[in-house]
Amino acid sequence: MTALREVEAVFILADISGYTRFMIANQRALHHAQVIISELIRTLLDEVKMPLKIAEIEGDAVFLYAVKEGNPQAWEKARRTIGWTLENFSEVFYKKLDKLVMASPCGCGACHNMEHLKIKVVAHSGKAIINTIDRFLKISGVDTIIAHRLLKNTVPSDDYILVTKSAFEDLQFSNAHCFTPHQEKYEDVGTIEAFVCLTREGVVSAPKAKPSFAISDIPMYVRASVELLLLKLGLMKPAKLDFNA
């Protein structure tokens, strides 16, 4: 069964910068490279709160959307939740990356070079058609194309939040003064007025303390060996299986 509806929505892409180069350069450690990317993507997904919904996971990026519906009071709360979530993506991404770097004893190319990964976030508001075919969802329209096109831009950094003028008016940010006017030009979609916040580069800060981490922060390919050792030492209890669940 097919269901179509036109909506006004905010479209968000959180993209891991350097993904293609990272995967190609580490083909010999492809499994480790994919696990690292998957754990970083999972960290971003953990931050997604209503009204944001996941449209698709696109390899190195998460495509999210939030439909603008409901009463004005509800949207006022939603626009703040979405804006703050976008700002928080960078923080949780780098915290997780620092923990993965610290926790991994592996010396393969993927593990050795994962510290060079970065994150960029794009947001745009507009119209789209939501097409539901059975249990599969497809979002399409010119504004979704614009959101994806903006991942290729002239921002002189790989750490940023790029928000189009329409999305900037729709959302509320806790650090709005960070954003500066920006413009992108494309042959097919024309000139896009936007605002950019550089989230990491050019900021001088005190040396970071080493992050604390738990077993859950250790890459999956290392975690199994660590848990086995803890079980043998009696420092960890085996998981109980509930066959009646």
C-alpha positions in Angstrom: 0.0 0.0 0.0 1.3 3.5 -0.9 0.6 6.6 1.1 1.6 10.1 -0.1 1.5 13.4 1.9 3.0 16.8 1.4 4.6 18.4 4.5 6.5 21.4 5.7 9.5 20.2 7.5 13.1 20.7 8.7 15.7 18.5 7.0 19.0 17.7 8.8 22.1 15.8 7.6 24.8 14.9 10.1 27.8 13.8 8.0 31.1 12.3 9.0 33.8 14.2 7.2 36.6 12.2 5.8 34.6 9.0 5.6 35.4 8.1 2.0 39.1 8.8 2.4 39.1 6.9 5.7 37.4 3.8 4.2 39.6 3.7 1.1 42.8 4.3 3.0 42.0 1.5 5.4 40.8 -1.3 3.1 43.0 -3.8 4.9 41.3 -3.0 8.2 37.8 -2.5 6.6 36.0 -4.3 9.4 37.5 -2.1 12.0 36.8 1.0 9.9 33.2 0.1 9.5 32.8 -0.6 13.2 34.2 2.8 14.2 31.9 4.6 11.8 28.9 2.5 13.0 29.6 3.4 16.7 29.9 7.1 15.8 26.7 7.0 13.9 25.0 5.2 16.8 26.2 8.0 19.2 24.5 10.6 17.0 21.3 8.5 16.8 21.2 8.4 20.6 20.8 12.2 20.6 17.8 12.2 18.3 14.6 13.3 20.1 11.1 13.9 19.0 9.9 15.6 16.8 13.1 14.6 14.9 12.7 11.3 13.0 15.2 9.2 11.2 14.6 9.2 7.4 17.7 7.2 6.4 21.2 6.2 7.3 23.3 7.0 4.3 26.6 5.2 5.0 28.5 8.1 6.5 25.5 10.4 7.2 22.2 10.4 9.1 19.3 12.0 7.3 16.7 13.4 9.8 13.5 15.3 9.4 10.9 17.0 11.6 7.5 17.8 10.3 6.2 21.3 11.2 2.8 20.5 12.6 0.7 21.0 15.7 0.0 24.1 17.7 2.4 27.1 17.9 3.3 26.3 21.6 4.3 22.7 20.6 6.5 24.0 17.7 8.1 26.6 19.9 9.4 23.8 22.1 10.3 21.6 19.1 12.4 24.3 17.4 14.4 24.7 20.6 14.9 20.9 20.9 16.0 20.5 17.3 18.4 23.5 17.4 20.0 22.3 20.6 20.3 18.8 19.3 22.2 20.0 16.2 24.6 21.9 18.5 25.1 18.8 20.7 25.9 16.5 17.8 29.5 17.9 17.6 30.1 17.6 21.3 28.9 14.0 21.6 30.7 13.0 18.4 34.1 14.1 19.6 33.6 12.8 23.1 32.8 9.4 21.7 35.7 9.6 19.2 38.1 10.5 22.0 36.9 7.5 24.0 37.4 5.2 21.0 40.9 6.5 20.4 41.8 6.1 24.1 40.2 2.6 24.5 41.5 0.9 21.4 44.8 -0.9 21.7 44.7 -1.8 18.0 47.4 -0.4 15.7 45.7 -1.0 12.4 45.3 1.8 9.9 41.7 2.4 10.8 42.2 2.6 14.5 45.4 4.6 14.2 43.8 7.2 12.0 40.2 7.5 13.3 41.2 10.7 15.3 41.1 12.6 12.0 37.4 12.0 11.5 35.2 15.1 11.8 31.5 16.0 11.7 29.5 18.5 9.7 25.8 19.3 10.1 23.5 20.8 7.5 19.9 22.0 8.1 17.3 23.3 5.7 13.5 24.0 5.9 11.0 23.5 3.1 8.5 21.2 1.5 8.7 17.5 0.8 6.6 14.5 -0.2 6.6 11.7 2.3 5.9 8.5 0.4 5.2 5.4 2.5 5.4 2.1 0.6 4.5 -0.8 3.0 6.9 -0.2 5.9 9.4 1.8 3.8 9.6 5.6 3.9 10.9 7.9 1.2 11.2 11.7 1.5 11.6 13.6 -1.8 11.3 17.0 -3.2 13.4 20.0 -4.3 14.2 21.0 -0.7 15.5 17.6 0.3 17.8 17.9 -2.8 19.0 21.3 -1.6 19.8 19.9 1.9 21.9 17.1 0.3 23.5 19.5 -2.2 24.7 21.7 0.7 27.0 19.0 1.9 29.2 20.1 -1.0 30.0 23.7 -0.2 32.7 26.4 0.2 32.9 26.4 4.0 36.7 26.4 4.8 36.3 23.7 7.4 35.1 20.1 8.0 33.7 21.0 11.5 30.6 23.1 11.2 26.8 23.6 11.4 25.5 25.0 8.1 21.9 26.3 8.4 19.9 27.8 5.5 18.1 31.1 6.2 14.7 29.3 6.2 15.9 26.8 8.8 17.6 29.4 10.9 14.3 31.2 11.2 12.6 28.0 12.1 15.0 26.8 14.8 16.3 28.2 18.0 20.0 27.8 19.0 21.6 28.2 22.5 24.7 29.7 20.8 23.1 31.8 18.0 25.9 34.4 18.1 28.3 31.7 16.7 26.6 31.8 13.3 27.8 34.2 10.6 26.1 34.9 7.2 27.1 32.6 4.4 26.1 32.0 0.8 26.3 29.1 -1.6 25.7 29.1 -5.3 24.7 26.0 -7.4 23.9 25.8 -11.1 20.7 23.7 -10.6 19.2 25.2 -7.4 20.6 28.7 -7.5 21.8 30.9 -4.6 21.2 29.7 -1.1 21.4 32.1 1.8 22.6 30.5 5.0 24.4 30.9 8.3 27.5 28.9 9.4 28.9 28.1 12.9 32.4 26.6 12.9 32.2 24.2 15.8 35.9 23.2 16.4 38.5 24.9 14.2 40.0 28.2 15.2 39.0 27.8 18.9 41.9 27.9 21.4 41.0 25.9 24.5 42.7 24.5 27.5 44.2 21.0 27.1 41.5 18.4 27.4 41.5 16.0 30.3 41.6 12.3 29.3 38.0 11.1 29.0 36.8 8.4 31.4 35.3 5.4 29.6 33.4 2.2 30.3 33.4 -1.1 28.5 30.6 0.2 26.3 33.0 2.8 24.9 35.5 0.2 23.8 35.2 -0.8 20.1 33.1 -3.9 19.6 36.0 -5.9 18.1 38.0 -5.3 21.3 35.1 -5.5 23.8 34.5 -9.2 23.4 38.0 -10.1 24.4 37.9 -7.7 27.4 34.6 -9.2 28.6 36.0 -12.7 28.2 39.0 -11.8 30.3 36.9 -10.2 33.0 34.7 -13.3 33.1 37.8 -15.5 33.6 39.0 -13.3 36.4 35.6 -13.3 38.1 35.3 -9.5 37.7 32.2 -9.8 35.6 29.1 -12.0 35.9 27.8 -13.9 32.9 24.6 -12.6 31.4 21.5 -14.4 32.3 19.3 -15.6 29.4 15.6 -15.4 29.9 14.0 -18.0 27.6 10.5 -17.0 28.7 10.9 -13.4 27.4 
